[in-house]
């Protein structure tokens, strides 16, 4: 028999699993919705010393209790050896941390771990690193004094603030009200104490359930794995599978039937498998779709310049890559074929092509990356070979959020902003709900600044939704947006889709941007 142990995210208890638990029991499984110490109906049991180890021990004790029940065996079966329950640990959000800790201590009893819309927890890293709410992260990271009897808990969100902890898409109004009413303060130590793993549970089959309305999907995971980050290679192991649910961060409230079905399918060994990054050439390292003439470049720190064959100061196009890109990824983005190709292409048409490596290595790095982009722009504008009054900024993928500052208050020398398959609003799980990096809001004050948006037909749906939100805001504010469509195009199409339609889209976008820079164009310089 299968025994599901269900552990929910911060502020909540076992009650949140009520509907899912009922459906799992109907299938014949045993179900243990857990209220950890200090949570749910155990909120009065916590104190200043309650930490992650406390919650891990809660689950270890429950596993041991299930084991003792199994040893006794069901009534009426005297003489028969009892069969041990197959324990499945389900960790939702923060819950994945105590789940992994318990699996590490009782690996022989756990047959599967289910990561339900949670980040990739790491040995030695506290749960705080994966908390979506930026205000909570900042508050706890800035604290230097020890916590006392009056400040060892974090108050739960108000009714209208749950979005900071993840998308509430699909959650009925009465369920959200109940979530708020029954939520309990989270002990600080559960978030700040590092998770310690021995590796004993490394071979346990694992299933990731991604809630797409919260900003995660199998396609996104595959994209990140393709960058070659060694930390993510564990996701390609044969015992790891994935499912998607088209709902927000609280599927036990918004889609209990679908969640229960996915959990049962996970136990049966079903799910999508991700191929290792080395099994084929990653898409971002394949050749650029245009045959662009070779052209030397100048490398200055994090900035590369592709210079045209022309006299006098020339306008410049600064290409800003997406992210986050793990710090150890090689080659770095400015050496990826797409950005080399774009830099050479605009140089062949008479403009200075600029590529750079900004330091967006994590979702907390947007501020630092924005500074890198601003520094690169100032460096380029100060170059005597550049006409500093004619500059365009071109953003790609996750780098699209970095366009917000420039859209919100365009300087007079900025003649155009371009964006290709961009993320134009933070995903709910990114913890940037209160940040300045929201182009969907910034575009309302872009005024007459020309904007060239290239979008692909086969975009990741969660990213496509941000482009639609952006265009709605642009229309409401009469912003000047030109949309270039790429039929049957994919995210990162310049090195994936070598089609005439994709080539035409790149030519069109480049010439539109250069037109806004008032650059007379010669006939096409590439095929």
DRENTIGU-605806 format. One line per field, with one value per residue (C-alpha): residue in three letters; x, y, z. Coordinates in Angstrom, 3 decimals, always signed. Layout:
fipa	ala; ...
c1	X; ...
c2	Y; ...
c3	Z; ...
//
This chain:
fipa	unk; unk; unk; unk; unk; unk; unk; unk; unk; unk; unk; unk; unk; unk; unk; unk; unk; unk; unk; unk; unk; unk; unk; unk; unk; unk; unk; unk; unk; unk; unk; unk; unk; unk; unk; unk; unk; unk; unk; unk; unk; unk; unk; unk; unk; unk; unk; unk; unk; unk; unk; unk; unk; unk; unk; unk; unk; unk; unk; unk; unk; unk; unk; unk; unk; unk; unk; unk; unk; unk; unk; unk; unk; unk; unk; unk; unk; unk; unk; unk; unk; unk; unk; unk; unk; unk; unk; unk; unk; unk; unk; unk; unk; unk; unk; unk; unk; unk; unk; unk; unk; unk; unk; unk; unk; unk; unk; unk; unk; unk; unk; unk; unk; unk; unk; unk; unk; unk; unk; unk; unk; unk; unk; unk; unk; unk; unk; unk; unk; unk; unk; unk; unk; unk; unk; unk; unk; unk; unk; unk; unk; unk; unk; unk; unk; unk; unk; unk; unk; unk; unk; unk; unk; unk; unk; unk; unk; unk; unk; unk; unk; unk; unk; unk; unk; unk; unk; unk; unk; unk; unk; unk; unk; unk; unk; unk; unk; unk; unk; unk; unk; unk; unk; unk; unk; unk; unk; unk; unk; unk; unk; unk; unk; unk; unk; unk; unk; unk; unk; unk; unk; unk; unk; unk; unk; unk; unk; unk; unk; unk; unk; unk; unk; unk; unk; unk; unk; unk; unk; unk; unk; unk; unk; unk; unk; unk; unk; unk; unk; unk; unk; unk; unk; unk; unk; unk; unk; unk; unk; unk; unk; unk; unk; unk; unk; unk; unk; unk; unk; unk; unk; unk; unk; unk; unk; unk; unk; unk; unk; unk; unk; unk; unk; unk; unk; unk; unk; unk; unk; unk; unk; unk; unk; unk; unk; unk; unk; unk; unk; unk; unk; unk; unk; unk; unk; unk; unk; unk; unk; unk; unk; unk; unk; unk; unk; unk; unk; unk; unk; unk; unk; unk; unk; unk; unk; unk; unk; unk; unk; unk; unk; unk; unk; unk; unk; unk; unk; unk; unk; unk; unk; unk; unk; unk; unk; unk; unk; unk; unk; unk; unk; unk; unk; unk; unk; unk; unk; unk; unk; unk; unk; unk; unk; unk; unk; unk; unk; unk; unk; unk; unk; unk; unk; unk; unk; unk; unk; unk; unk; unk; unk; unk; unk; unk; unk; unk; unk; unk; unk; unk; unk; unk; unk; unk; unk; unk; unk; unk; unk; unk; unk; unk; unk; unk; unk; unk; unk; unk; unk; unk; unk; unk; unk; unk; unk; unk; unk; unk; unk; unk; unk; unk; unk; unk; unk; unk; unk; unk; unk; unk; unk; unk; unk; unk; unk; unk; unk; unk; unk; unk; unk; unk; unk; unk; unk; unk; unk; unk; unk; unk; unk; unk; unk; unk; unk; unk; unk; unk; unk; unk; unk; unk; unk; unk; unk; unk; unk; unk; unk; unk; unk; unk; unk; unk; unk; unk; unk; unk; unk; unk; unk; unk; unk; unk; unk; unk; unk; unk; unk; unk; unk; unk; unk; unk; unk; unk; unk; unk; unk; unk; unk; unk; unk; unk; unk; unk; unk; unk; unk; unk; unk; unk; unk; unk; unk; unk; unk; unk; unk; unk; unk; unk; unk; unk; unk; unk; unk; unk; unk; unk; unk; unk; unk; unk; unk; unk; unk; unk; unk; unk; unk; unk; unk; unk; unk; unk; unk
c1	+0.000; +1.101; +1.247; +1.317; +2.816; +1.723; +3.697; +2.494; +4.188; +4.846; +2.098; -0.170; -0.987; -2.452; -5.925; -4.917; -4.794; -8.351; -9.756; -6.617; -6.393; -9.995; -9.344; -6.135; -7.916; -10.600; -7.837; -6.955; -3.908; -3.129; -2.775; -1.123; -1.619; +0.971; +0.819; +4.424; +5.350; +3.911; +1.615; -2.062; -3.514; -0.001; +0.678; +0.878; +3.725; +6.386; +8.889; +11.975; +13.983; +11.700; +13.779; +14.138; +15.482; +12.304; +10.205; +12.464; +12.108; +8.312; +8.382; +10.941; +8.730; +5.703; +7.599; +8.629; +5.035; +3.849; +6.608; +5.424; +1.848; +3.082; +4.953; +1.793; -0.036; -3.740; -6.222; -7.495; -4.348; -2.617; +0.227; +0.791; +3.804; +2.672; +3.668; +5.443; +3.749; +5.426; +6.007; +5.727; +6.826; +5.195; +6.784; +5.007; +7.061; +8.942; +7.719; +10.339; +13.063; +11.781; +10.745; +14.281; +15.714; +13.418; +14.129; +17.854; +17.383; +14.991; +15.916; +15.038; +11.419; +10.765; +9.930; +9.413; +9.788; +7.412; +8.545; +5.309; +5.962; +9.088; +12.607; +15.674; +16.728; +20.475; +22.604; +23.911; +21.429; +18.534; +14.959; +15.102; +17.033; +13.894; +11.285; +9.489; +8.523; +11.350; +10.349; +10.755; +14.107; +15.423; +14.215; +15.820; +19.054; +19.600; +19.088; +22.302; +21.011; +19.655; +15.890; +14.175; +10.863; +9.031; +10.293; +10.967; +7.948; +6.941; +3.329; +1.326; +0.191; -2.965; -5.781; -4.491; -0.788; -0.627; +0.528; +3.936; +4.353; +3.167; +0.316; -3.170; -4.590; -7.560; -8.061; -11.748; -12.453; -13.780; -10.711; -8.404; -10.315; -9.940; -6.242; -5.849; -7.983; -6.212; -2.665; -0.151; +3.056; +6.164; +9.041; +12.081; +14.454; +12.662; +13.758; +17.225; +18.690; +20.617; +19.377; +21.875; +21.885; +24.247; +23.389; +21.731; +18.509; +20.157; +18.858; +15.214; +12.916; +11.752; +8.896; +8.605; +5.108; +5.311; +2.417; +2.534; +0.486; +3.172; +5.773; +7.400; +7.094; +8.886; +10.050; +11.665; +13.415; +14.712; +15.991; +17.906; +19.311; +20.463; +22.728; +24.883; +24.563; +26.044; +23.629; +20.724; +22.102; +20.426; +17.132; +18.156; +18.680; +16.385; +14.592; +13.454; +10.156; +7.985; +4.346; +2.663; -0.523; -2.183; -2.861; -1.205; +0.956; -1.865; -3.132; -4.514; -7.024; -7.398; -7.166; -7.424; -8.689; -5.898; -3.264; -4.444; -4.338; -0.798; +0.375; -1.028; +0.571; +3.888; +3.786; +3.128; +6.387; +4.834; +5.965; +8.140; +11.900; +14.448; +17.385; +20.904; +22.423; +25.296; +23.109; +22.774; +24.174; +22.293; +20.019; +21.756; +25.088; +23.837; +24.701; +23.034; +20.322; +21.883; +25.140; +26.746; +30.150; +33.061; +33.997; +36.564; +35.510; +37.033; +36.672; +36.691; +35.853; +32.347; +31.615; +32.343; +32.215; +31.595; +32.685; +31.396; +33.537; +32.622; +34.154; +32.983; +30.767; +28.113; +24.897; +25.023; +22.761; +23.344; +22.166; +21.164; +20.964; +18.441; +18.830; +19.415; +22.529; +24.505; +27.855; +29.886; +28.229; +30.744; +30.778; +29.207; +26.273; +28.270; +30.037; +26.821; +26.231; +23.033; +24.657; +27.805; +25.524; +23.462; +26.598; +28.175; +24.931; +24.300; +27.980; +27.714; +24.859; +26.797; +26.030; +28.188; +27.053; +27.496; +27.195; +27.875; +27.878; +25.794; +25.771; +22.243; +23.124; +20.140; +16.652; +17.989; +20.476; +18.228; +19.473; +23.104; +22.411; +20.652; +23.756; +25.936; +23.748; +23.768; +27.562; +27.972; +25.739; +27.770; +30.997; +29.667; +28.309; +31.691; +33.526; +34.518; +33.528; +29.934; +27.337; +26.214; +22.979; +21.796; +21.612; +19.150; +18.785; +17.679; +16.584; +16.114; +14.190; +14.488; +16.545; +13.289; +12.622; +15.741; +14.015; +11.701; +14.024; +14.566; +10.887; +9.811; +11.961; +13.595; +16.660; +16.742; +19.632; +17.680; +16.074; +14.538; +13.957; +13.669; +12.674; +12.771; +10.785; +10.983; +9.686; +7.859; +6.451; +7.992; +6.739; +4.801; +7.409; +10.271; +9.590; +9.709; +6.112; +7.137; +10.200; +10.859; +11.441; +7.965; +7.908; +4.149; +3.849; +6.833; +5.548; +2.754; +5.292; +7.410; +5.854; +6.931; +9.864; +9.713; +9.460; +10.100; +8.698; +9.506; +7.434; +7.319; +4.234; +5.363; +6.359; +6.285; +2.706; +3.706; +6.082; +3.580; +1.080; +3.473; +3.782; -0.001; -0.176; +2.511; +0.685; -2.558; -0.794; +0.940; -2.357; -3.988; -1.160; -0.754; +2.840; +4.568; +4.970; +5.752; +5.099; +7.039; +5.684; +7.745; +5.408; +6.152; +9.054; +10.369; +11.938; +15.546; +14.548; +17.688; +19.690; +16.824; +14.523; +16.530; +13.495; +12.850; +10.181; +12.621; +15.310; +12.821; +11.823; +15.429; +16.069; +12.836; +13.591; +17.183; +16.179; +13.366; +15.759; +18.384; +15.697; +14.840; +18.545; +18.241; +20.874; +20.732; +20.696; +22.558; +21.265; +21.252; +24.740; +23.866; +21.680
c2	+0.000; +3.560; +6.101; +9.746; +12.234; +15.710; +18.777; +22.222; +25.582; +28.252; +29.480; +26.482; +23.127; +19.753; +21.214; +22.667; +19.132; +18.176; +17.623; +16.015; +13.660; +12.525; +11.662; +9.794; +7.756; +6.875; +5.255; +3.009; +4.922; +5.952; +9.718; +11.798; +15.553; +17.053; +20.101; +20.778; +22.198; +25.703; +25.303; +24.449; +22.908; +22.734; +26.466; +26.635; +24.086; +26.289; +28.555; +30.622; +27.423; +25.955; +25.498; +23.365; +20.434; +20.570; +20.113; +17.375; +15.512; +15.883; +13.920; +11.371; +10.561; +10.184; +7.815; +5.762; +5.654; +4.388; +1.793; +0.618; +0.335; -1.766; -4.109; -4.756; -5.617; -5.349; -7.044; -10.429; -11.470; -13.438; -15.545; -13.354; -11.056; -7.456; -5.562; -2.254; +0.860; +2.566; +6.038; +8.922; +12.306; +15.316; +18.716; +21.856; +25.062; +25.339; +21.819; +20.300; +21.190; +19.100; +16.429; +16.082; +16.167; +13.330; +11.283; +11.673; +10.191; +7.385; +6.596; +2.918; +3.793; +6.332; +5.155; +8.563; +12.265; +14.674; +18.267; +20.237; +23.667; +24.107; +25.177; +22.968; +22.701; +22.291; +20.885; +23.686; +26.270; +27.558; +27.551; +31.350; +31.228; +29.901; +32.062; +33.993; +36.958; +39.437; +41.451; +38.385; +37.524; +41.052; +41.309; +38.065; +38.540; +42.006; +40.839; +40.591; +40.280; +36.971; +36.600; +36.896; +35.979; +38.750; +38.460; +34.794; +34.469; +35.946; +37.018; +35.336; +37.358; +39.410; +38.389; +40.532; +39.657; +35.901; +36.629; +37.513; +33.874; +32.482; +32.734; +32.259; +31.597; +29.267; +29.489; +30.203; +33.309; +31.323; +29.072; +32.097; +33.610; +30.342; +30.209; +33.664; +32.922; +29.668; +30.733; +30.671; +32.679; +30.936; +30.359; +32.233; +29.358; +27.116; +29.476; +30.490; +27.175; +25.497; +22.171; +19.406; +16.336; +13.368; +12.116; +8.971; +9.779; +10.661; +7.553; +7.882; +8.413; +12.018; +13.742; +17.460; +18.904; +22.325; +24.777; +26.718; +29.710; +30.256; +30.700; +27.289; +24.671; +21.660; +23.765; +26.267; +23.525; +21.993; +25.397; +25.856; +22.321; +23.014; +25.809; +23.148; +24.170; +21.173; +21.730; +20.907; +17.723; +15.750; +16.605; +14.479; +11.279; +8.404; +8.268; +11.896; +12.727; +15.800; +16.787; +20.117; +21.489; +24.460; +26.331; +28.547; +27.754; +26.236; +23.278; +21.547; +24.416; +25.251; +21.817; +19.059; +16.382; +17.018; +17.096; +13.821; +12.192; +13.448; +12.114; +8.685; +8.710; +9.734; +6.729; +4.552; +5.807; +8.000; +11.477; +13.388; +12.727; +15.409; +14.540; +15.318; +18.513; +16.638; +14.285; +16.857; +20.258; +22.807; +25.051; +28.252; +27.002; +26.126; +28.380; +31.751; +31.555; +34.218; +33.877; +37.001; +38.208; +37.627; +40.708; +41.291; +42.587; +44.580; +43.197; +45.664; +44.105; +42.692; +44.562; +43.566; +46.022; +45.069; +48.058; +48.947; +49.875; +53.529; +56.847; +59.069; +58.325; +55.732; +54.806; +51.753; +48.840; +47.266; +43.639; +42.506; +38.759; +36.990; +35.011; +34.015; +32.395; +30.299; +31.832; +28.849; +28.504; +28.542; +30.030; +33.138; +34.773; +37.303; +34.356; +32.538; +32.353; +34.415; +37.438; +37.180; +37.007; +40.042; +42.061; +41.262; +41.834; +45.373; +46.209; +45.004; +47.493; +50.433; +50.519; +49.574; +46.211; +45.839; +42.667; +42.247; +39.775; +41.086; +39.350; +38.025; +34.613; +34.291; +35.724; +38.040; +39.605; +41.872; +44.993; +44.093; +43.193; +46.528; +48.306; +46.285; +47.271; +50.946; +50.881; +49.241; +51.860; +54.700; +53.034; +52.705; +56.255; +57.590; +55.823; +58.423; +55.986; +55.940; +58.614; +58.816; +60.550; +57.611; +54.410; +51.501; +48.864; +45.372; +42.909; +39.134; +36.561; +37.086; +40.190; +41.802; +42.830; +45.006; +47.200; +48.643; +51.410; +52.636; +52.490; +54.283; +57.359; +57.241; +59.505; +61.665; +59.727; +56.439; +56.204; +52.720; +49.782; +46.346; +43.092; +39.581; +36.718; +38.789; +38.227; +41.499; +40.875; +38.855; +35.314; +34.961; +32.558; +34.976; +37.137; +40.414; +41.503; +44.771; +45.450; +48.059; +45.402; +45.403; +46.600; +46.059; +49.037; +51.029; +51.134; +53.454; +56.282; +55.408; +58.264; +58.454; +56.042; +53.478; +49.875; +46.864; +43.635; +40.294; +37.385; +33.743; +31.704; +28.712; +30.744; +29.269; +30.157; +31.800; +34.145; +34.805; +35.968; +38.701; +39.974; +40.173; +42.105; +44.456; +45.084; +45.814; +48.383; +49.847; +50.240; +51.884; +54.427; +54.964; +53.700; +53.217; +49.452; +47.556; +43.815; +41.371; +37.834; +34.680; +31.986; +28.570; +30.165; +28.985; +30.812; +31.285; +30.826; +32.436; +29.243; +26.745; +27.668; +28.057; +28.932; +31.688; +33.114; +33.302; +34.921; +37.478; +38.316; +38.990; +41.146; +43.045; +43.680; +44.784; +47.170; +48.628; +49.321; +50.830; +52.937; +54.461; +55.280; +57.165; +55.000; +54.860; +51.199; +49.533; +46.339; +43.268; +42.172; +38.524; +35.669
c3	+0.000; -0.694; +2.135; +1.053; +3.482; +2.362; +3.494; +2.436; +1.965; +4.592; +6.920; +6.281; +7.814; +6.970; +6.527; +3.135; +1.662; +2.593; -0.903; -2.312; +0.661; +0.156; -3.476; -2.694; -0.025; -2.554; -4.597; -1.641; -0.424; +3.109; +3.441; +6.147; +5.663; +8.001; +10.229; +11.164; +14.553; +14.826; +11.849; +11.448; +14.595; +16.108; +16.063; +19.877; +20.020; +18.430; +20.150; +19.348; +18.914; +16.230; +13.097; +9.995; +12.019; +14.116; +10.988; +9.648; +12.941; +12.712; +9.457; +10.639; +13.622; +11.357; +9.049; +12.069; +13.318; +9.927; +10.077; +13.502; +12.249; +9.335; +11.673; +13.666; +10.472; +9.641; +11.948; +10.914; +9.091; +11.809; +10.533; +7.482; +7.242; +7.035; +3.911; +4.451; +3.166; +0.236; +1.669; -0.787; +0.523; -1.133; -0.473; -1.625; -1.712; +1.587; +2.400; +0.094; +2.615; +5.549; +3.047; +1.689; +5.194; +6.298; +3.155; +3.842; +7.313; +6.328; +2.699; +3.072; +3.830; +1.061; -2.452; -4.042; -3.358; -5.104; -5.492; -5.857; -7.370; -5.290; -6.163; -6.263; -2.628; -2.048; +0.751; +2.955; +1.656; +3.792; +2.549; +2.545; -0.740; -2.467; -0.713; -3.481; -1.297; -1.781; +1.301; +3.514; +1.927; +2.398; +5.983; +7.135; +5.200; +6.636; +10.213; +12.252; +15.829; +17.177; +17.304; +20.676; +22.214; +20.361; +16.784; +15.993; +13.691; +10.325; +10.073; +7.303; +4.281; +4.266; +1.937; -0.931; -0.439; -1.091; -4.655; -3.208; -2.217; -5.555; -8.003; -6.585; -10.059; -9.893; -6.129; -5.376; -3.321; -0.351; -0.377; -0.422; +2.484; +4.409; +3.560; +5.086; +8.137; +9.060; +8.191; +11.031; +11.558; +10.173; +12.622; +11.327; +12.071; +9.594; +6.807; +7.996; +9.149; +6.287; +4.966; +5.703; +3.454; +3.580; +0.087; +1.408; -0.468; -3.781; -5.544; -4.488; -7.515; -7.711; -9.507; -10.114; -10.502; -12.145; -11.873; -15.122; -13.964; -11.332; -14.055; -14.374; -17.079; -18.485; -21.436; -19.067; -17.112; -20.333; -21.410; -18.167; -18.289; -21.847; -20.575; -18.926; -15.275; -13.396; -10.499; -12.814; -14.311; -11.523; -13.259; -16.240; -14.262; -15.282; -11.924; -12.263; -13.963; -14.456; -14.765; -15.435; -13.930; -15.621; -12.404; -9.806; -6.781; -4.702; -6.788; -3.711; -3.568; -7.257; -8.919; -6.290; -8.685; -11.180; -8.442; -6.942; -10.375; -10.992; -7.617; -8.403; -11.853; -10.314; -7.988; -11.046; -12.583; -15.234; -16.226; -18.690; -18.696; -19.563; -21.795; -20.524; -21.894; -23.507; -25.531; -28.361; -29.197; -27.056; -29.071; -27.984; -29.378; -32.849; -35.816; -36.374; -39.011; -41.273; -43.154; -41.701; -42.942; -40.542; -38.601; -35.876; -32.500; -29.682; -26.171; -23.308; -19.966; -20.206; -23.458; -27.089; -29.999; -33.627; -35.687; -39.156; -42.140; -41.957; -41.037; -38.220; -35.204; -35.921; -34.109; -31.832; -30.987; -27.562; -27.344; -23.833; -23.246; -21.058; -17.888; -15.261; -16.735; -14.201; -13.354; -14.563; -17.984; -20.837; -23.355; -21.851; -23.687; -25.714; -27.354; -28.194; -31.966; -31.838; -30.214; -32.304; -35.329; -34.359; -33.571; -36.919; -38.797; -37.590; -38.125; -41.714; -42.146; -40.757; -37.019; -34.058; -32.677; -28.923; -26.873; -23.171; -20.327; -17.446; -14.100; -13.869; -12.477; -10.160; -9.804; -7.116; -9.561; -11.631; -9.866; -10.465; -14.100; -14.623; -13.325; -15.715; -18.670; -17.649; -17.262; -20.677; -22.305; -20.795; -21.929; -25.466; -25.631; -24.491; -27.340; -30.011; -32.756; -31.472; -31.977; -28.369; -29.364; -31.475; -29.427; -29.400; -26.689; -27.679; -24.988; -25.225; -23.187; -19.401; -20.107; -21.199; -17.592; -17.743; -20.325; -17.660; -16.479; -20.041; -20.946; -17.781; -18.446; -21.898; -22.221; -25.369; -26.909; -26.726; -30.155; -29.937; -27.589; -29.150; -27.470; -28.904; -27.294; -24.090; -20.600; -19.968; -16.497; -13.658; -13.239; -9.956; -8.542; -9.205; -6.163; -8.093; -7.613; -5.926; -8.023; -10.655; -13.305; -14.823; -18.456; -18.587; -16.236; -17.514; -21.097; -19.979; -19.668; -22.721; -24.661; -28.308; -27.916; -30.766; -29.571; -31.817; -30.385; -32.020; -30.797; -31.801; -32.583; -30.491; -27.449; -23.952; -22.912; -19.633; -21.497; -24.284; -21.658; -20.522; -24.091; -24.373; -21.110; -22.424; -25.680; -23.858; -21.679; -24.735; -26.567; -23.544; -23.339; -27.100; -27.031; -30.398; -30.723; -33.910; -33.625; -35.795; -35.809; -36.388; -37.747; -36.212; -34.356; -31.005; -28.085; -29.165; -32.808; -34.288; -33.728; -33.775; -36.658; -39.863; -41.962; -44.477; -42.188; -39.272; -41.435; -42.702; -39.137; -38.107; -41.202; -40.590; -36.911; -37.545; -40.304; -38.206; -35.348; -37.634; -39.280; -35.921; -35.588; -38.902; -40.518; -44.331; -45.266; -48.093; -49.732; -47.443; -46.443; -45.784; -46.940
//
